[in-house]
């Protein structure tokens, strides 16, 4: 098996990619994710069969899911695609395909993709963050995903906002049951509400508004950047990553790459601080590419 198949299983769409051994993209397709667990599995199996028929190759298969497989039960947990929760997804898909499959959290796949041949290629320790409608992250060390004992490593969105200001107290209540989770302060919809109030979800226009002199947009972006800097300073104090990669819609805001290193400086426990923060090279494709790279490089 010299070719790799990656699958990105989302709540609304399922994407497949076929990579050659050197990482060249040979094939890519998207289909709507059908409702129901069995239908989602069959959809993946059909996509794999079609890709292998076209390529004439039997391939390794890796899958990124919006959750993880519990090491305690072997069942999917914490997936926002509820149909997956409580199922032995990796074993069920392996039985359907007749071979071993590898499964990882989609944010971990994003980080792996950027570490292998993306914006962080060659970096030993990579922290990859997806900041879009939600907030998630993954950690890659020497080309391997760091999942942790309970497969919780990288749950950046559900760690608390550090060093809160008096104006930020009391911290907001999160859907997970805790207070102050970073997702409530960093995600795109949160930034939109911060600027324009309840009912607003799209923050994409805020940089343009700020550049045009909109005081509300300027203030919201400044608070958001400061909060992200505090959050990334904690990551830097814990991991000291060689590279921090930003993905998701919020990563398109150019001011973050200019401002974050300086904003982080007061919070990082070091005399010299030069965090390397970059935008994802593969963009929305990183998750599906990372799923393919769950199988390491092999020769022949």
Helices and strands as residue ranges (DSSP letters): E 4-9, E 13-19, E 25-32, H 37-55, E 60-65, E 68-69, E 76-77, G 82-84, H 89-97, E 102-105, H 106-117, E 125-131, E 135-141, E 144-145, G 156-158, G 166-168, H 183-186, H 188-196, H 206-211, H 215-239, E 243-247, G 249-252, H 255-264, G 265-267, E 277-279, G 283-285, H 286-292
